[in-house]
Amino acid sequence: MTATLCVLPHRTPAAAANQLAVCEGHLARARDDLTDIDTLIVLLPDMALPGPGPGNARGRAVHSASPAVIDALCATDLRTTPEHDGQIMTSITNTITTWTRALIDTARLSTPTSLNNAVRLLSTHIETLTATAHTDQLDPGEALRDIHDAARMLRHLAGETPQPVGRHTGPHPDDPSRDCNGRLFGLQWSFGVTCQHCGETWDGHQELQRLGLVLDAG
């Protein structure tokens, strides 16, 4: 039996996940993208203001002559259409509402009451959005490209984001039967890390103490 290949581009063809049109890697990236969108989308009104961006990340001039940041306005304008040719200009609002509506129509789900709830709906039902059973109604490749572009746009507007230090390869606290696979980020002023997906945190100082005790015992 020939394996189904991921519909998104790979240097070497990759097998799609079971009953899905995309591979596990692109599925994990989409979940990470939606997590970032859910976190950053509430900052969009502040991002549209002239002057320094959130956390002074972008370093815009305080005395900017522009009454608003055009990129941020485009991000909330439904008339802005997604681009996949390297241009970082897309409407987060348009992307989320378009794919939420398509998902609702396909899976007969309830309409979310806010943009954040729509993002969470997409995240919860990402496997429905990418299922091979629905490729006649949905385009998984286009959906994940649009979501990735929206996340990339938000990260661009928010400035540089912390880089993950790895992935949580252990079981998910709420469902030990499956691996969490969430991104691990370092905790500020600490040797610890926290998982962005499940929230589990490891205290680096305690781990160093434990390692010291093990070495002393040896």
N, C-alpha and C positions, 0 to 999 in steps of 0.2 A: 504493500500500500504506500503510495507516494505521500510524503508529509506536506502539509499546507505551509506555504512560505509567508512570512510577514509581508504585508502590503507596503510597508514603509521601506525606504532605501537602506541597504547595508552594503559594506564593501564586499563581504562574503554573504551569500544568501543565508538567512536565519529562519529556522522553523517557527511557525506561529504557535502560540500557546493553545492548549486543548480547547477546541470549539470557538476559538477566537481568530480574528484576521490579523492580529499583531503579535509580536513576540513578547516575552516576559519583560525584556529590557525596556521596550517602548511603553508597555503598560505601566511599569514602575515610574518612568519619566513623566507620564501623563498624571499619575497620582501626585507626584512631587510638584508638577506645574499647578495643579488645582489647589494643593495645599498653600503654595505661595500666593496664588490669586486670592484665595479666601483670606489670607493674612494681610495682604497689601491693598486690597481693593478699597478698604475703608479710608485709606490715605489719599485717594484720588483727588478729593476737593482741595486738600492742602498742596498737592503736587501741582495744581493748576495755578497757584498763586505765584507772582514774581518774587524774586529774592531766593534765599537759600532753600533747598529742598528739605524733606524730612531728615532730621539728624544732620543738616548741613552737608548732606552727602554729595550733592551735585555741584555745590559751590556757585550757584547762580548769583549774579550781581544783585546786591540789595537794592540799588537804585536803577533797576531795569526799566527801560523805556516802554517795554511791552506791558499791557494791562493784564496779560495772562500768559501761561506757558502753552503754546499751541499744541505740542505733543500730547499734553494731558487732556486738553479739550477734545482732541481727536479721539482719544481713548474712550471718551464717554459719548461720542456722537454716533448715532446709529447709521449715519450716511457713510462713515468710514468703512471701507471694505478691506478684508485681510489681504496681505501680500505674502507670497512665498519665495520671492526672488532676492532675498537678502535685505529688503527694506524693512526697517523696524518701525512700521507705522500701521497700526491696526486698532480697531475699536474693541476694547474688552467687553463693553456693554453689548455690542452687536454679536460678538462671538458667543458669549454666554447665553444670551436670549435665543439666538438661532438654534444652537445645539440642544438647549433645554427643551425648546418647543418640539424639535424633531424627536427627542427621546420620549417626551410625554406622549406624543402622537403614536409612537411605535409601541411603547410598553404600557400605555394607558395609566399613567401616573398622575397624581394630583399636582396642580400648578403651585409652584413655590411662591411665597409671599414677599420675597425680597431677592435682590441680586446675590447676596451671600448664601441664601438658602438654595438658590439655583445652582451655584457653584458646588455646594455640598451634595445636591441631588446628582449632579454629573459625576462627582467623585464616588458616591455610593453605588451608582449604577454604571460605572465605567466599563464593566465587562458586558453589560447589555449593549452599550454604545458601540462596542468593538466586536460583538458576536458575529460569527459567520452566518448565523440563522437570519440576521437582519440586514445583510449587505444589499438586498434588493430595495430596502427603504432608507438605509443609512450608509454613508461612506466613511468607514473607520479611519482610513488614512487621512482624509481631509479633516475630519473632526479632530484628530490628535495633532495635526499640523496647525490648525487654527488655535487650539488650546495652548500649544507650545509658543506660538507667536504672541498670544495675549499675555502669557506669563513672562515672556522675554521683554515685552513692552513695559510691563509693570516694574520688572526688576531694573530696567533702564531708567525709568522715571524716578524710582526710589533711590537710585545710586547703587554702589557696590553692595552686594549682600554677602554675609559670611559664607565661606566655603565649607562644605561638609568634610568631615575627617574620615568618614567611612559609612558603612551600613550596619544596621542592627540585624545580625544573622541569627539571633536567638528567637524563641517562640514569642508570639504576640501575647501580652498579659491577659487579654480578653478572650483569646482563642488559642490555647497552647498547641492545638493540632496543626497550626500553620506558622511559618516563619513570618516575622514582622516585616523585614526588608526596608524599614524606614531609614531616612538619612540621619546620621549622628553629627551633632554640632558641639563644638567645645563650649564650655561654660566660662563666662568672663571671669577673670581673676581666679581661675581654678584649673586644676588638672582634670576636672570631671568632664563628662559628656552627657548629652541628653538626646533622646530619640524624638525627632520632630513628629513622627507618625503616631506612636503609642504613648509618648510622654515619659517613658521609663528613663531614670537618671542614675548615673554611676558617679560616686564621689571619688575623684582621683586621689585625694589625700588618704582616704581610707584604704584604697588599693595599694598605695605606696607603703603604708604602715603594714598591711598584710604581707606584702612582698618582703619587707624588712624582717618580719617575724619568721617567715619561711626560710630566709637566708640564714638567720641566727640559729634556727632549729637545725639547719643542715650542717 
